[in-house]
Amino acid sequence: MATERLSAYRIMWLMVLFDLPTETKTDRKNYRIFRKKLEKAGFSMFQFSIYLRHCSSRENAETHIKRVKSMLPPNGHVGILRITDKQFGNMELFIGKKEEELPKVPQQLEMF
């Protein structure tokens, strides 16, 4: 039972990708507000316009997807990508030509 809950196919990563306008003062403010809300919701910057969040289950991922949808800015493009932990683990990450480690998975605590 515990193995099923911690399956690499059940654990999810959410990736929020966005391209928001920054031409006006209002656009820049909306951009900052959106980024701060993502960080407050537990997302971490992966690249400048890509934020990641580890979710312990599909249901937990759905909760966070709804949260992101509720805070969408008035303009710009936002994508939400859900991938399994198994798929995320297959990513190869490079800075320049040097291969880097993937972000660390938060420790999962389970209360009985």
DSSP file (Angstrom, degrees, kcal/mol; ACC not computed):
  #  RESIDUE AA STRUCTURE BP1 BP2  ACC     N-H-->O    O-->H-N    N-H-->O    O-->H-N    TCO  KAPPA ALPHA  PHI   PSI    X-CA   Y-CA   Z-CA
    1    1 A M     >        0   0    0      0, 0.0     4,-1.6     0, 0.0     5,-0.1   0.000 360.0 360.0 360.0 -46.9    0.0    0.0    0.0
    2    2 A A  H  >  +     0   0    0      1,-0.2     4,-1.6     2,-0.2     5,-0.1   0.857 360.0  56.6 -64.0 -34.2    2.8    2.5    0.9
    3    3 A T  H  4 S+     0   0    0      1,-0.2    -1,-0.2     2,-0.2     4,-0.2   0.898 104.7  51.9 -63.4 -40.0    4.6    1.6   -2.3
    4    4 A E  H >4 S+     0   0    0      1,-0.2     3,-1.0     2,-0.2    -1,-0.2   0.897 108.8  50.5 -63.1 -40.3    1.5    2.6   -4.3
    5    5 A R  H 3< S+     0   0    0     -4,-1.6    -1,-0.2     1,-0.2    -2,-0.2   0.815 115.8  41.6 -68.3 -30.0    1.3    6.0   -2.6
    6    6 A L  T 3< S+     0   0    0     -4,-1.6    -1,-0.2    -5,-0.1    -2,-0.2   0.197  83.3 141.1-103.3  15.4    5.0    6.7   -3.3
    7    7 A S    X>  -     0   0    0     -3,-1.0     4,-2.4    -4,-0.2     3,-1.4  -0.296  58.7-130.5 -59.7 138.6    5.0    5.4   -6.8
    8    8 A A  T 34 S+     0   0    0      1,-0.3    78,-2.4     2,-0.2    77,-0.6   0.613 111.1  55.0 -66.1 -11.0    7.1    7.5   -9.3
    9    9 A Y  T 34 S+     0   0    0     76,-0.2    -1,-0.3    75,-0.2    -2,-0.1   0.590 110.7  43.3 -95.0 -13.1    4.0    7.4  -11.5
   10   10 A R  T <4 S+     0   0    0     -3,-1.4     2,-0.2    -6,-0.1    -2,-0.2   0.783  95.2  83.1 -99.0 -36.3    1.7    8.8   -8.9
   11   11 A I  S  < S-     0   0    0     -4,-2.4    74,-2.4    46,-0.1     2,-0.3  -0.513  71.7-157.3 -69.6 136.2    4.0   11.6   -7.5
   12   12 A M  E     -AB  55  84A   0     43,-2.1    43,-3.3    72,-0.2     2,-0.4  -0.815  19.7-152.5-121.5 155.3    3.7   14.6   -9.7
   13   13 A W  E     -AB  54  83A   0     70,-3.0    70,-2.6    -2,-0.3     2,-0.5  -0.990  14.8-151.4-119.2 134.5    5.6   17.7  -10.7
   14   14 A L  E     -AB  53  82A   0     39,-3.0    39,-1.9    -2,-0.4     2,-0.5  -0.911   8.6-167.0-105.0 135.2    3.8   20.8  -11.8
   15   15 A M  E     -AB  52  81A   0     66,-2.9    66,-3.2    -2,-0.5     2,-0.6  -0.985   3.3-163.0-122.3 121.3    5.6   23.2  -14.1
   16   16 A V  E     -AB  51  80A   0     35,-2.8    35,-2.5    -2,-0.5     2,-0.4  -0.927   9.8-173.5-105.5 119.7    4.1   26.6  -14.7
   17   17 A L  E     +AB  50  79A   0     62,-2.6    62,-3.5    -2,-0.6     2,-0.4  -0.933  10.3 175.3-113.4 133.0    5.5   28.3  -17.8
   18   18 A F  E     - B   0  78A   0     31,-2.3     2,-0.4    -2,-0.4    60,-0.2  -0.991  30.3-169.5-145.7 151.8    4.6   31.9  -18.6
   19   19 A D  E     + B   0  77A   0     58,-2.7    58,-2.5    -2,-0.4    -2,-0.0  -0.885  27.1 178.3-135.2  99.7    5.3   34.8  -20.9
   20   20 A L        -     0   0    0     -2,-0.4    56,-0.2    56,-0.2     2,-0.0  -0.800  31.7-106.7-109.5 146.2    3.8   37.9  -19.5
   21   21 A P        +     0   0    0      0, 0.0    10,-0.2     0, 0.0    54,-0.1  -0.370  30.2 178.1 -68.2 149.0    3.9   41.4  -21.0
   22   22 A T        +     0   0    0      8,-0.1     6,-0.1     9,-0.1    -2,-0.0   0.085  46.7 109.2-136.2  22.1    6.2   44.0  -19.2
   23   23 A E  S    S+     0   0    0      4,-0.1     2,-0.2     5,-0.0    -1,-0.0   0.899  76.3  42.5 -70.4 -41.4    5.7   47.1  -21.4
   24   24 A T  S  > S-     0   0    0      1,-0.1     4,-2.4     0, 0.0     5,-0.2  -0.581  86.8-111.3-106.3 167.7    3.7   49.2  -19.0
   25   25 A K  H  > S+     0   0    0      1,-0.2     4,-2.1     2,-0.2     5,-0.1   0.890 121.1  50.9 -60.9 -40.0    4.0   49.8  -15.3
   26   26 A T  H  > S+     0   0    0      2,-0.2     4,-2.7     1,-0.2    -1,-0.2   0.904 108.4  52.0 -64.7 -42.2    0.7   47.9  -14.7
   27   27 A D  H  > S+     0   0    0      1,-0.2     4,-2.3     2,-0.2    -2,-0.2   0.931 110.5  47.8 -58.8 -46.3    2.1   44.9  -16.8
   28   28 A R  H  X S+     0   0    0     -4,-2.4     4,-2.4     1,-0.2    -1,-0.2   0.883 111.3  50.8 -64.2 -38.4    5.3   44.8  -14.6
   29   29 A K  H  X S+     0   0    0     -4,-2.1     4,-2.7     2,-0.2    -1,-0.2   0.933 110.5  48.6 -64.4 -45.8    3.2   45.0  -11.4
   30   30 A N  H  X S+     0   0    0     -4,-2.7     4,-2.4     1,-0.2    -2,-0.2   0.885 110.5  52.5 -60.8 -38.9    1.0   42.1  -12.6
   31   31 A Y  H  X S+     0   0    0     -4,-2.3     4,-2.3   -10,-0.2    -2,-0.2   0.940 111.5  45.3 -60.9 -49.1    4.1   40.1  -13.5
   32   32 A R  H  X S+     0   0    0     -4,-2.4     4,-2.5     1,-0.2    -2,-0.2   0.908 112.8  50.8 -62.9 -42.9    5.6   40.6  -10.0
   33   33 A I  H  X S+     0   0    0     -4,-2.7     4,-2.4     2,-0.2    -1,-0.2   0.928 110.4  49.3 -61.4 -45.5    2.4   39.8   -8.3
   34   34 A F  H  X S+     0   0    0     -4,-2.4     4,-2.2     1,-0.2    -2,-0.2   0.931 111.9  48.0 -61.1 -46.7    2.0   36.6  -10.3
   35   35 A R  H  X S+     0   0    0     -4,-2.3     4,-2.4     1,-0.2    -1,-0.2   0.918 112.2  49.3 -60.2 -44.3    5.6   35.5   -9.5
   36   36 A K  H  X S+     0   0    0     -4,-2.5     4,-2.5     1,-0.2    -1,-0.2   0.886 109.9  51.1 -64.6 -38.2    5.1   36.2   -5.8
   37   37 A K  H  X S+     0   0    0     -4,-2.4     4,-1.7     2,-0.2    -1,-0.2   0.899 109.0  51.4 -65.4 -39.6    1.9   34.3   -5.7
   38   38 A L  H  <>S+     0   0    0     -4,-2.2     5,-2.4     2,-0.2    -2,-0.2   0.938 111.7  46.9 -60.3 -46.4    3.6   31.3   -7.3
   39   39 A E  H ><5S+     0   0    0     -4,-2.4     3,-1.6     1,-0.2    -2,-0.2   0.903 110.7  51.6 -63.5 -40.9    6.3   31.4   -4.7
   40   40 A K  H 3<5S+     0   0    0     -4,-2.5    -1,-0.2     1,-0.3    -2,-0.2   0.818 105.3  57.6 -64.7 -29.6    3.8   31.7   -1.9
   41   41 A A  T 3<5S-     0   0    0     -4,-1.7    -1,-0.3    -5,-0.2    -2,-0.2   0.355 129.1 -96.1 -83.1   5.8    2.0   28.7   -3.3
   42   42 A G  T < 5S+     0   0    0     -3,-1.6    12,-0.3     1,-0.3     2,-0.3   0.574  78.1 139.3  95.5   9.4    5.2   26.6   -3.0
   43   43 A F      < -     0   0    0     -5,-2.4     2,-0.4    -6,-0.2    -1,-0.3  -0.633  37.1-151.8 -86.1 147.1    6.6   26.9   -6.5
   44   44 A S  E     -C   52   0A   0      8,-2.8     8,-2.9    -2,-0.3     2,-0.3  -0.917  25.2-103.6-117.6 145.2   10.3   27.4   -7.0
   45   45 A M  E     +C   51   0A   0     -2,-0.4     6,-0.2     6,-0.2     3,-0.1  -0.514  37.7 170.2 -69.2 127.4   12.0   29.2   -9.9
   46   46 A F  E    S-     0   0A   0      4,-3.3     2,-0.3     1,-0.6     5,-0.2   0.767  77.1 -10.4-100.4 -44.3   13.5   26.7  -12.4
   47   47 A Q  E >  S-C   50   0A   0      3,-1.8     3,-1.7     0, 0.0    -1,-0.6  -0.851  93.8 -79.7-140.7 176.5   14.2   29.3  -15.0
   48   48 A F  T 3  S+     0   0    0      1,-0.3    -3,-0.0    -2,-0.3     3,-0.0   0.848 130.1  21.0 -53.1 -41.0   13.1   32.9  -15.3
   49   49 A S  T 3  S+     0   0    0     -4,-0.0   -31,-2.3     1,-0.0     2,-0.4   0.059 112.3  82.5-116.7  24.8    9.6   32.1  -16.6
   50   50 A I  E <   -AC  17  47A   0     -3,-1.7    -4,-3.3   -33,-0.2    -3,-1.8  -0.984  53.4-176.8-132.7 122.3    9.4   28.5  -15.4
   51   51 A Y  E     -AC  16  45A   0    -35,-2.5   -35,-2.8    -2,-0.4     2,-0.3  -0.930   8.3-156.1-120.2 144.1    8.4   27.5  -11.9
   52   52 A L  E     -AC  15  44A   0     -8,-2.9    -8,-2.8    -2,-0.4     2,-0.3  -0.858   9.9-176.4-119.0 150.4    8.2   24.0  -10.4
   53   53 A R  E     -A   14   0A   0    -39,-1.9   -39,-3.0    -2,-0.3     2,-0.4  -0.963  20.4-137.4-146.2 132.5    6.3   22.4   -7.6
   54   54 A H  E     -A   13   0A   0     -2,-0.3     2,-0.4   -12,-0.3   -41,-0.2  -0.718  22.0-167.1 -85.2 133.6    6.5   18.9   -6.3
   55   55 A C  E     -A   12   0A   0    -43,-3.3   -43,-2.1    -2,-0.4     6,-0.1  -0.980  21.8-142.3-126.2 137.6    3.2   17.3   -5.4
   56   56 A S  S    S+     0   0    0     -2,-0.4     2,-0.3   -45,-0.2    -1,-0.1   0.649  80.9   2.9 -74.5 -14.9    2.7   14.1   -3.5
   57   57 A S  S  > S-     0   0    0    -46,-0.1     4,-2.1     1,-0.1   -46,-0.1  -0.973  75.3-100.2-159.6 170.0   -0.2   12.8   -5.6
   58   58 A R  H  > S+     0   0    0     -2,-0.3     4,-2.4     2,-0.2     5,-0.1   0.892 122.3  53.3 -63.3 -39.3   -2.4   13.6   -8.6
   59   59 A E  H  > S+     0   0    0      1,-0.2     4,-1.7     2,-0.2    -1,-0.2   0.908 108.6  48.8 -63.6 -41.7   -5.1   14.9   -6.3
   60   60 A N  H  > S+     0   0    0      1,-0.2     4,-1.8     2,-0.2    -1,-0.2   0.889 109.6  53.0 -64.2 -39.2   -2.6   17.3   -4.7
   61   61 A A  H  X S+     0   0    0     -4,-2.1     4,-2.3     1,-0.2    -2,-0.2   0.909 105.8  53.7 -62.0 -42.6   -1.5   18.4   -8.1
   62   62 A E  H  X S+     0   0    0     -4,-2.4     4,-2.3     1,-0.2    -1,-0.2   0.889 105.8  53.8 -60.2 -39.6   -5.1   19.2   -9.1
   63   63 A T  H  X S+     0   0    0     -4,-1.7     4,-1.7     1,-0.2    -1,-0.2   0.916 111.5  44.5 -60.0 -44.1   -5.5   21.4   -6.0
   64   64 A H  H  X S+     0   0    0     -4,-1.8     4,-2.4     2,-0.2    -2,-0.2   0.822 109.0  56.2 -73.8 -30.7   -2.4   23.4   -7.0
   65   65 A I  H  X S+     0   0    0     -4,-2.3     4,-2.5     2,-0.2    -2,-0.2   0.934 108.0  48.9 -63.2 -45.2   -3.6   23.6  -10.6
   66   66 A K  H  X S+     0   0    0     -4,-2.3     4,-1.8     1,-0.2    -2,-0.2   0.893 110.0  52.5 -60.1 -39.5   -6.8   25.2   -9.4
   67   67 A R  H  X S+     0   0    0     -4,-1.7     4,-0.7     2,-0.2    -1,-0.2   0.926 109.8  47.4 -63.5 -45.0   -4.8   27.6   -7.2
   68   68 A V  H >< S+     0   0    0     -4,-2.4     3,-1.2     1,-0.2    -2,-0.2   0.923 110.1  53.0 -62.8 -43.4   -2.7   28.7  -10.2
   69   69 A K  H >< S+     0   0    0     -4,-2.5     3,-1.0     1,-0.3    -1,-0.2   0.854 104.7  56.4 -60.2 -34.2   -5.8   29.1  -12.4
   70   70 A S  H 3< S+     0   0    0     -4,-1.8    -1,-0.3     1,-0.2    -2,-0.2   0.679 110.6  43.9 -72.6 -16.0   -7.3   31.4   -9.7
   71   71 A M  T << S+     0   0    0     -3,-1.2    -1,-0.2    -4,-0.7    -2,-0.2   0.173  77.9 142.0-115.2  17.5   -4.3   33.7   -9.7
   72   72 A L    <   -     0   0    0     -3,-1.0    -3,-0.1    -4,-0.2     6,-0.0  -0.317  53.2-117.1 -59.4 138.2   -3.8   34.1  -13.5
   73   73 A P        -     0   0    0      0, 0.0    -1,-0.1     0, 0.0     5,-0.0  -0.320  24.1-110.1 -72.2 162.5   -2.8   37.6  -14.6
   74   74 A P  S    S+     0   0    0      0, 0.0     2,-0.3     0, 0.0    -2,-0.1   0.773  97.2  28.6 -67.0 -25.7   -5.1   39.5  -16.9
   75   75 A N  S    S+     0   0    0    -54,-0.1     2,-0.1   -48,-0.1     0, 0.0  -0.887  90.3  47.1-132.7 162.1   -2.7   39.4  -19.9
   76   76 A G  S    S-     0   0    0     -2,-0.3     2,-0.4   -56,-0.2   -56,-0.2  -0.322  79.3 -66.2 102.7 176.1    0.0   37.0  -21.2
   77   77 A H  E     +B   19   0A   0    -58,-2.5   -58,-2.7    -2,-0.1     2,-0.4  -0.903  42.9 179.2-109.5 132.6    0.4   33.3  -21.8
   78   78 A V  E     -B   18   0A   0     -2,-0.4     2,-0.4   -60,-0.2   -60,-0.2  -0.998   4.5-171.0-133.5 129.8    0.5   30.8  -19.0
   79   79 A G  E     -B   17   0A   0    -62,-3.5   -62,-2.6    -2,-0.4     2,-0.5  -0.939   8.4-157.4-118.0 144.3    0.9   27.0  -19.4
   80   80 A I  E     -B   16   0A   0     -2,-0.4     2,-0.5   -64,-0.2   -64,-0.2  -0.979  12.0-171.6-122.0 118.2    0.6   24.4  -16.7
   81   81 A L  E     -B   15   0A   0    -66,-3.2   -66,-2.9    -2,-0.5     2,-0.5  -0.934   6.9-160.7-114.3 130.0    2.3   21.1  -17.3
   82   82 A R  E     +B   14   0A   0     -2,-0.5     2,-0.3   -68,-0.2   -68,-0.2  -0.942  17.7 171.0-110.1 124.7    1.8   18.1  -15.1
   83   83 A I  E     -B   13   0A   0    -70,-2.6   -70,-3.0    -2,-0.5     2,-0.1  -0.958  32.2-110.5-132.5 152.2    4.5   15.3  -15.3
   84   84 A T  E  >  -B   12   0A   0     -2,-0.3     4,-2.5   -72,-0.2   -72,-0.2  -0.351  29.1-114.4 -75.5 160.7    5.1   12.2  -13.2
   85   85 A D  H  > S+     0   0    0    -74,-2.4     4,-2.3   -77,-0.6   -76,-0.2   0.853 118.8  57.2 -61.2 -34.8    8.1   12.0  -10.9
   86   86 A K  H  > S+     0   0    0    -78,-2.4     4,-0.6   -75,-0.3    -1,-0.2   0.929 108.9  44.2 -62.5 -46.6    9.4    9.2  -13.2
   87   87 A Q  H >4 S+     0   0    0    -79,-0.3     3,-1.1     1,-0.2     4,-0.3   0.911 112.9  51.6 -64.5 -42.9    9.3   11.5  -16.3
   88   88 A F  H >< S+     0   0    0     -4,-2.5     3,-1.7     1,-0.3    -1,-0.2   0.887 104.1  58.2 -61.4 -39.2   10.9   14.3  -14.3
   89   89 A G  H 3< S+     0   0    0     -4,-2.3    -1,-0.3     1,-0.3    -2,-0.2   0.687  98.8  60.2 -65.5 -18.5   13.7   12.0  -13.2
   90   90 A N  T << S+     0   0    0     -3,-1.1    -1,-0.3    -4,-0.6    -2,-0.2   0.481  80.4 113.2 -87.0  -3.1   14.5   11.3  -16.9
   91   91 A M    <   -     0   0    0     -3,-1.7     2,-0.5    -4,-0.3    11,-0.1  -0.446  58.7-146.5 -70.8 140.8   15.3   15.0  -17.5
   92   92 A E        -     0   0    0     -2,-0.1     2,-0.4     9,-0.0     9,-0.1  -0.946  16.2-162.6-105.7 128.0   18.9   15.9  -18.3
   93   93 A L  E     -D  100   0B   0      7,-0.6     7,-3.1    -2,-0.5     2,-0.4  -0.939   9.2-179.2-118.8 131.0   19.8   19.3  -17.0
   94   94 A F  E     -D   99   0B   0     -2,-0.4     2,-0.5     5,-0.3     5,-0.2  -0.968  22.6-162.0-129.9 143.0   22.9   21.3  -18.1
   95   95 A I  E >  S-D   98   0B   0      3,-2.6     3,-1.6    -2,-0.4     2,-0.4  -0.964  84.6 -39.1-118.1 109.2   24.3   24.7  -17.2
   96   96 A G  T 3  S-     0   0    0     -2,-0.5    -2,-0.0     1,-0.2     0, 0.0  -0.621 123.1 -34.5  66.6-130.3   26.6   25.4  -20.2
   97   97 A K  T 3  S+     0   0    0     -2,-0.4     2,-0.5    -3,-0.1    -1,-0.2   0.447 117.6 103.0 -99.3  -2.3   28.1   22.0  -21.0
   98   98 A K  E <  S-D   95   0B   0     -3,-1.6    -3,-2.6     1,-0.0     2,-0.2  -0.704  72.0-129.5 -87.6 125.7   28.3   20.9  -17.4
   99   99 A E  E     -D   94   0B   0     -2,-0.5     2,-0.3    -5,-0.2    -5,-0.3  -0.522  27.6-159.3 -73.1 138.5   25.6   18.4  -16.4
  100  100 A E  E     -D   93   0B   0     -7,-3.1    -7,-0.6    -2,-0.2     2,-0.2  -0.770  20.0-102.3-117.1 160.9   23.7   19.4  -13.2
  101  101 A E        -     0   0    0     -2,-0.3     3,-0.1     1,-0.1    -9,-0.0  -0.509  40.4-110.9 -75.6 149.0   21.7   17.5  -10.6
  102  102 A L        -     0   0    0     -2,-0.2    -1,-0.1     1,-0.2     3,-0.1  -0.393  51.0 -76.1 -72.0 159.4   17.9   17.8  -10.8
  103  103 A P        -     0   0    0      0, 0.0    -1,-0.2     0, 0.0     2,-0.1  -0.252  57.9-101.6 -55.5 144.8   16.2   19.8   -8.0
  104  104 A K        -     0   0    0     -3,-0.1     3,-0.0     1,-0.1    -3,-0.0  -0.440  31.4-120.8 -70.4 140.7   15.9   17.8   -4.7
  105  105 A V        -     0   0    0     -2,-0.1    -1,-0.1    -3,-0.1     3,-0.1  -0.687  32.0-112.4 -81.1 131.1   12.6   16.2   -3.9
  106  106 A P        -     0   0    0      0, 0.0     2,-0.2     0, 0.0    -1,-0.1  -0.309  38.1 -99.6 -60.9 146.8   11.2   17.4   -0.6
  107  107 A Q        -     0   0    0      1,-0.1     2,-0.6    -3,-0.0    -3,-0.0  -0.471  34.9-133.7 -67.3 136.5   11.0   14.8    2.1
  108  108 A Q        -     0   0    0     -2,-0.2     2,-0.4    -3,-0.1    -1,-0.1  -0.830  16.7-160.5 -96.1 123.9    7.6   13.2    2.5
  109  109 A L        -     0   0    0     -2,-0.6     2,-0.5     2,-0.0     0, 0.0  -0.870   3.7-163.2-102.0 136.8    6.3   12.9    6.0
  110  110 A E        -     0   0    0     -2,-0.4     2,-0.4     2,-0.0    -2,-0.0  -0.979   1.8-158.7-124.7 125.0    3.5   10.5    6.7
  111  111 A M              0   0    0     -2,-0.5    -2,-0.0     1,-0.1     0, 0.0  -0.829 360.0 360.0-101.7 137.2    1.4   10.6    9.8
  112  112 A F              0   0    0     -2,-0.4    -1,-0.1     0, 0.0    -2,-0.0   0.393 360.0 360.0-106.3 360.0   -0.5    7.5   11.0
